[in-house]
Amino acid sequence: MKFGVTIAPRVADWKLFVDLERMGYDCAWAADSQMLYSDAYAVLALAAANTSRIRLGTGVAVAPVRLAPVAAHSIATINQLAPGRVFLGIGAGHTAMRVMGKDPMKAGAFRDYLRVLRALLHGAEVDYTLDGEHHDIRFLHPDQGFIDIAHPVPIYVAADGPLALKAAGAYGDGRVCSHNQTRARLQKSLDVMREGATAVGRTLPDDFHTAALTYACVLQPGESMTSDRVIDEVGPMAAATLHYWWELYQKDGDTSTVAGRCRDLWEEYLAFTEKMETPLSKRYQQVHLGHCAFLPSEERCFITEDLIRATGGLVGTPDEIIAMLREREAMGLSEITLLPAMSQARRNLGDFAEKVIARY
């Protein structure tokens, strides 16, 4: 099992990446959401120039806000600073687009986006369509120090639906998912990705990377899962699931992803959002306030033990967390990436490194 960290990047706090390397983490992912955080690539450039071992990448980059050649060029530039230890996490933009009131990229467009990305990052010329016009494109100066595509940049695709999973199998080197998926769902997803690989004449490699985004907090003796300290450290990430459920509900009334044990909590949260002063046409702005970075005080009451358990949070004693990790590794996950509250990140991640990673 590899241990990573996803960071809500603030450019002034780039030294956190240096601290993560010192703590012993394997990977650091910079979240990409243009209306929420600092620019992921700017922060990664600082991290790349000031670290030597830790792997660095986007977690995950937002396809709809950058042309595929731009995304390939950006991550290849970071690779020039940290050759061989850079990866590109990429997704259709479920948060970054919805925080602007827009939908994520459609599955067909996302698949073609990945096709272009993979070709460019492998140094190939590729047919690229923009505004209905087709042209062949390639990096013209790959050997002049502007970018590095000589050292591989793996593509890790955030995918859950069948079309996105097939695209991940066709053009990805790994997949990013949420931590609370069952063994059966993980296996089914892998089967679908194999289908996608086969369709383009590819065999999914044995080392296909499977990373899960989650959060953690090591409990102190006698401490509750919902103590003030725990909520301070994990509240933003737990609350993000409520934001996700709300978005799906607003789109078409879908509540199928709401965890059974959280049905009452969901009804309370929905009633809470309906009382917001922000007009419904702009309510996505208020709902996503603090998303994964900090917890608005009025949302604190929604961080319950049921929500933490339903969203797969690694909250428990060191022995309990290690047992959860062993179970996930046996299910086929190869990396866990943690996303703590920004204000508590160093303490939370240092505690996890000392009490869990060192014993794993």
Secondary structure as the mmCIF struct_conf table of DSSP 4:
data_model
#
loop_
_struct_conf.conf_type_id
_struct_conf.id
_struct_conf.beg_label_comp_id
_struct_conf.beg_label_asym_id
_struct_conf.beg_label_seq_id
_struct_conf.end_label_comp_id
_struct_conf.end_label_asym_id
_struct_conf.end_label_seq_id
STRN STRN1 LYS A 2 ILE A 7
HELX_RH_3T_P HELX_RH_3T_P1 VAL A 11 ASP A 13
TURN_TY1_P TURN_TY1_P1 TRP A 14 TRP A 14
HELX_RH_AL_P HELX_RH_AL_P1 LYS A 15 MET A 23
TURN_TY1_P TURN_TY1_P2 GLY A 24 GLY A 24
BEND BEND1 ASP A 26 ASP A 26
STRN STRN2 CYS A 27 ALA A 30
TURN_TY1_P TURN_TY1_P3 GLN A 34 LEU A 36
BEND BEND2 TYR A 37 SER A 38
HELX_RH_AL_P HELX_RH_AL_P2 ALA A 40 ALA A 49
TURN_TY1_P TURN_TY1_P4 ASN A 50 ASN A 50
BEND BEND3 SER A 52 ILE A 54
STRN STRN3 ARG A 55 VAL A 62
HELX_RH_3T_P HELX_RH_3T_P2 ALA A 63 VAL A 65
BEND BEND4 ARG A 66 ARG A 66
HELX_RH_AL_P HELX_RH_AL_P3 ALA A 68 LEU A 81
BEND BEND5 ALA A 82 ALA A 82
TURN_TY1_P TURN_TY1_P5 PRO A 83 GLY A 84
BEND BEND6 ARG A 85 ARG A 85
STRN STRN4 VAL A 86 GLY A 91
HELX_RH_AL_P HELX_RH_AL_P4 HIS A 94 ARG A 98
TURN_TY1_P TURN_TY1_P6 VAL A 99 GLY A 101
HELX_LH_PP_P HELX_LH_PP_P1 ASP A 103 LYS A 106
HELX_RH_AL_P HELX_RH_AL_P5 ALA A 107 LEU A 121
TURN_TY1_P TURN_TY1_P7 HIS A 122 GLY A 123
STRN STRN5 VAL A 126 LEU A 130
TURN_TY1_P TURN_TY1_P8 ASP A 131 GLY A 132
STRN STRN6 GLU A 133 ILE A 137
BEND BEND7 LEU A 140 LEU A 140
TURN_TY1_P TURN_TY1_P9 PRO A 142 GLY A 145
BEND BEND8 PHE A 146 PHE A 146
BEND BEND9 ALA A 150 HIS A 151
STRN STRN7 ILE A 155 ALA A 158
BEND BEND10 GLY A 161 GLY A 161
HELX_RH_AL_P HELX_RH_AL_P6 PRO A 162 TYR A 171
BEND BEND11 ASP A 173 ASP A 173
STRN STRN8 GLY A 174 SER A 178
TURN_TY1_P TURN_TY1_P10 HIS A 179 ASN A 180
HELX_RH_AL_P HELX_RH_AL_P7 ARG A 183 ALA A 199
TURN_TY1_P TURN_TY1_P11 VAL A 200 GLY A 201
TURN_TY1_P TURN_TY1_P12 ASP A 206 ASP A 207
STRN STRN9 HIS A 209 THR A 214
STRN STRN10 ALA A 216 VAL A 218
HELX_LH_PP_P HELX_LH_PP_P2 LEU A 219 GLN A 220
TURN_TY1_P TURN_TY1_P13 PRO A 221 GLY A 222
TURN_TY1_P TURN_TY1_P14 MET A 225 THR A 226
BEND BEND12 SER A 227 SER A 227
HELX_RH_AL_P HELX_RH_AL_P8 ASP A 228 ASP A 252
TURN_TY1_P TURN_TY1_P15 SER A 256 THR A 257
BEND BEND13 VAL A 258 VAL A 258
HELX_RH_3T_P HELX_RH_3T_P3 GLY A 260 CYS A 262
HELX_RH_AL_P HELX_RH_AL_P9 ARG A 263 GLU A 274
TURN_TY1_P TURN_TY1_P16 LYS A 275 LYS A 275
BEND BEND14 GLU A 277 THR A 278
HELX_RH_3T_P HELX_RH_3T_P4 LEU A 280 LYS A 282
HELX_RH_AL_P HELX_RH_AL_P10 ARG A 283 VAL A 287
TURN_TY1_P TURN_TY1_P17 HIS A 288 ALA A 293
HELX_RH_3T_P HELX_RH_3T_P5 SER A 297 PHE A 302
HELX_RH_AL_P HELX_RH_AL_P11 GLU A 305 ALA A 310
TURN_TY1_P TURN_TY1_P18 THR A 311 GLY A 312
STRN STRN11 LEU A 314 GLY A 316
HELX_RH_AL_P HELX_RH_AL_P12 PRO A 318 MET A 331
TURN_TY1_P TURN_TY1_P19 GLY A 332 GLY A 332
STRN STRN12 GLU A 335 LEU A 338
HELX_RH_3T_P HELX_RH_3T_P6 MET A 342 GLN A 344
HELX_RH_AL_P HELX_RH_AL_P13 ALA A 345 LYS A 355
TURN_TY1_P TURN_TY1_P20 VAL A 356 VAL A 356
HELX_RH_3T_P HELX_RH_3T_P7 ILE A 357 ARG A 359
#
